[in-house]
Amino acid sequence: MSVITLGTMAFDAIETPFGKVDKIVGGSGTYVAYAASHFVTPIQQISIVGYDFPQEEMDAMKARGVELDGVEIVPDKKSFFWSGKYHIDMNTRDTLITDLNVLADFNPVVPDSYQGAEYLMLGNLMPKLQMSVIDQLKQRPKLIVMDTMNFWMDIAMDDLKAVLKKVDVLLVNDGEARQLSGELSLVKAARTIMKMGPKFLIIKKGEHGALLFHEDHVFFAPALPLEEVFDPTGAGDTFAGGFIGHLAKTNDISFDNMKTAIIIGSAMASFCVEKFGSERLKEITKADIDARLAEFVQLVNFDIDLV
Amino acid sequence: MSVITLGTMAFDAIETPFGKVDKIVGGSGTYVAYAASHFVTPIQQISIVGYDFPQEEMDAMKARGVELDGVEIVPDKKSFFWSGKYHIDMNTRDTLITDLNVLADFNPVVPDSYQGAEYLMLGNLMPKLQMSVIDQLKQRPKLIVMDTMNFWMDIAMDDLKAVLKKVDVLLVNDGEARQLSGELSLVKAARTIMKMGPKFLIIKKGEHGALLFHEDHVFFAPALPLEEVFDPTGAGDTFAGGFIGHLAKTNDISFDNMKTAIIIGSAMASFCVEKFGSERLKEITKADIDARLAEFVQLVNFDIDLV
């Protein structure tokens, strides 16, 4: 199965209580691609970069089965740059700099070679761009997953709601679910959001795990309790990549398989936060992932004798 | 198996975003006893009340197998009174009034008829009182579970640490685990606290579930996502009551059985918050509890094929 991913490929400067990097490759598309390519190929990337984006990074992606035909390279502009600083609890951060650079003129184009993809991952970007990619696809994918954030709810809610009508799965965090629905209770929020379009809703709660809602069903996936969270940047995108990667690999979009996919997404996210950037996602092996999944099984496995 | 419980029997005035009660029966001992008595009897209560504590409440407890020989009734003083107001998110609250009344002179006495109990639940109270109950027991119980709070860490840390050396299981919330250990990471906090005495540590995270630590093992129990949390008062005590009630019923203090006990504690807590006070704990049946446990199984049950 092939997976089209829309997202940024960028540079980040990050400061956490554990260290600091001035310029490191980041972006939602980068994290999604590295995570998903552990499970399925090809990953068909749609993004935009400037003249300064490293060729080695592109080569590393290609070597993993990430197709870059949909990545526009702008020769006279810089890549998107984001800088942020995490608070001591690592759950909150301040954005210090957002230099849009190439992103200001981004008009994603779906290459002919991507047509017919069964899975589409819309990374967190301007809703109009997400819609444009959906509109360009001649055949609707079997599954469309959408990530978004509070920023778009503040400035482009109508566009966002239009995209919501077209997608199957929405990924948001708990604060965003509350903002989007106007409900404080996540159970009520989920019910409201599922009426806006998506049949499945994943609410990410960071170190507190994630909830999957579908009709009247709810599933909870914990986050692995970690000794140290080194850098949370990209954890949500990595989660999304692991999630859609598993679904595409198994080509099964049932609720039961989505539960498994969420555990796999959580496991991938738990690697992502262990080092700055996408470094851990590049070095881990299938054996590492399997060992981590076994930890998740141990973490939640219990016996109840319901007589 | 018999369970000795030490805790308050009191009146509460509670305001939540969903309503308000001026005077309702509460107290840690009350919640523990109502929850635990669903699983095992006798519950051997140690507490103190004033002349104003309702006889009907005592009768209702007795009818459930709660022995009150260890409950001192002070004829010329009022019962302990606590008043609090919850914030809109229900995770935080302000204490408005704390009238110690009878609690100011509480010297718990273990009746002869309680000697030989296999299980001891030390509810959240002054550490010196918890220690006094341990010291009065001629035979050490098979399992001692201790609840405490940040207040005692602020004003009686040495006493608290002395009790910690004597107990098997400690129950605290995440903020308290961080305060007690001086560690931000809960994994590191758990390791530090287990060196202080308890072989098992339960970290309660409210709506985000609970973690059980033992040696190098960790288990996570989610909280059931609820449409409405009506009143969180007593949820932690109810959790503790369900936990020790199941352990005493099965007389099995293995790590595996503690996992089950935590799920049962979470299920009981999910009932507690549905109405003000202990009302729900009195009206639910075994069928209600089993149905709720089945929801927990559904909530976390997933398949991973580790080949």
Chai-1 contact restraints between the chains, C-beta under 6 A:
chainA,res_idxA,chainB,res_idxB,connection_type,confidence,min_distance_angstrom,max_distance_angstrom,comment,restraint_id
A,S185,B,E227,contact,1.0,0.0,6.0,A-B,restraint_1
A,L186,B,P225,contact,1.0,0.0,6.0,A-B,restraint_2
A,V187,B,P225,contact,1.0,0.0,6.0,A-B,restraint_3
A,V187,B,E227,contact,1.0,0.0,6.0,A-B,restraint_4
A,H208,B,H208,contact,1.0,0.0,6.0,A-B,restraint_5
A,V218,B,P225,contact,1.0,0.0,6.0,A-B,restraint_6
A,F220,B,P222,contact,1.0,0.0,6.0,A-B,restraint_7
A,F220,B,L299,contact,1.0,0.0,6.0,A-B,restraint_8
A,F220,B,V300,contact,1.0,0.0,6.0,A-B,restraint_9
A,P222,B,F220,contact,1.0,0.0,6.0,A-B,restraint_10
A,P225,B,L186,contact,1.0,0.0,6.0,A-B,restraint_11
A,P225,B,V187,contact,1.0,0.0,6.0,A-B,restraint_12
A,P225,B,V218,contact,1.0,0.0,6.0,A-B,restraint_13
A,E227,B,S185,contact,1.0,0.0,6.0,A-B,restraint_14
A,E227,B,V187,contact,1.0,0.0,6.0,A-B,restraint_15
A,K259,B,F302,contact,1.0,0.0,6.0,A-B,restraint_16
A,T260,B,F302,contact,1.0,0.0,6.0,A-B,restraint_17
A,T260,B,D303,contact,1.0,0.0,6.0,A-B,restraint_18
A,T260,B,I304,contact,1.0,0.0,6.0,A-B,restraint_19
A,I263,B,F302,contact,1.0,0.0,6.0,A-B,restraint_20
A,D290,B,L306,contact,1.0,0.0,6.0,A-B,restraint_21
A,L293,B,I304,contact,1.0,0.0,6.0,A-B,restraint_22
A,A294,B,L306,contact,1.0,0.0,6.0,A-B,restraint_23
A,V297,B,I304,contact,1.0,0.0,6.0,A-B,restraint_24
A,L299,B,F220,contact,1.0,0.0,6.0,A-B,restraint_25
A,V300,B,F220,contact,1.0,0.0,6.0,A-B,restraint_26
A,V300,B,V300,contact,1.0,0.0,6.0,A-B,restraint_27
A,F302,B,K259,contact,1.0,0.0,6.0,A-B,restraint_28
A,F302,B,T260,contact,1.0,0.0,6.0,A-B,restraint_29
A,F302,B,I263,contact,1.0,0.0,6.0,A-B,restraint_30
A,D303,B,T260,contact,1.0,0.0,6.0,A-B,restraint_31
A,I304,B,T260,contact,1.0,0.0,6.0,A-B,restraint_32
A,I304,B,L293,contact,1.0,0.0,6.0,A-B,restraint_33
A,I304,B,V297,contact,1.0,0.0,6.0,A-B,restraint_34
A,L306,B,D290,contact,1.0,0.0,6.0,A-B,restraint_35
A,L306,B,A294,contact,1.0,0.0,6.0,A-B,restraint_36
